[in-house]
C-alpha cells in the first residue's frame, strides 16, 4: 500500500509466494486509515497523507480530497473476472455509503501530458452525512445579544443534553477533568464529548452579537467557543443563513465565501479560520474560542432591527445544525411608543391654557 495503511495485517499463514515477504494485509474486510503528514516519501502517493482530515472544497480544494494506492494479489488477467468491491463505510459517525457503480475508467497523465494510461475498471461510491445518524442529540447551540438591549439570550435549556440524566458527565466551572477521564491519544474513533457543565450541555456554542449601527452599515461580532475538553476542531467551518449576507462588506478575522443555494438569492455563506491563525479551535480553556467581526451594508427597504431581523435564521457548525433560541426570546428594540405617550398630556394641557387666556 501507498498513501494509507491497514490497521490490522490479519492471518497471512496461508499465503503462498511473495519470495518470503508477507502481504501488507490479509483481511477480507480491511480497515484503511490515511497516513499522517510527513510520512516517508517512498510510502506516499499524490494527494495522500492528510491524517484523515479533509476540508470542504470551498475552504481549500487541494485539501478536500485524499487518495491511496494498493496492489491486490492473486489478480486475474481476465478483466471479466474483476469483482466489484462492496460494503464501503467511512467508519465515521453519521456517514452512510451507497453501492458502487461503474464510471468511465480513470486516466493518468505521463510524460508531461503527452501520453495517458487508464485504469482497467473504475467505480464510484457516494457517501452522505446525516446529523441524525451521527448523534441523536445536537452538537452546538446559538446565543444572542445586541447593543440596543441589555438582555443576553442564552442557548435554550437542554439544547444538547441535560444535567442529571443517567450517563451524563460534565466538568464544573473551575475544575479540570481527571486524566483518567481523557481518552488515550492513539484512539481513532469518535470520542464522546466531555463538556463544561452548563444549562445547554453543548460542546460548541456560537454567539451572535449585534455590536453597532452606523448610518449606512451595521456590525456583528461572531464568537465560537469550544466547551469540549477532549477535542480540538481543526479546519472548522460555520455556515450562516441571514437575509443581509448578500450585502456583507468586510470580514475581519475569518475567511468567507457566499453559497448560492436558491438561484439569485444569496442569503447563505460559509465562514472558516485563517491558516496558522485561528483555523484550530482548541479545547475548552482560555484559548478555546475564535471570534471575528463582520460589516454589512444596510439594504434600503429591507434592513431593520425590528422583530429579530438582525439575527441569523440558521447556523451550522461543521455540518451540524445548531439549536437556535425561540424567536419570541430574541432581543427586542426598546418600546418607543411609551415615550411618545408621556409627551402627549403636557402638549394638550398647554393648548388648553392658551385658549383660556385668549378668551
Helices and strands as residue ranges (DSSP letters): E 4-6, G 18-20, E 32-34, G 41-43, G 61-63, G 79-81, E 95-97, E 101-102, E 107-110, G 111-113, E 115-118, E 123-124, E 127-129, H 131-134, E 140-146, E 149-153, E 170-171, E 195-196, E 204-213, E 217-226, E 233-234, E 237-241, G 245-247, E 248-251, E 255-259, E 268-272, E 280-281, E 289-297, G 306-308, E 314-317, E 320-321, G 327-329, H 336-358
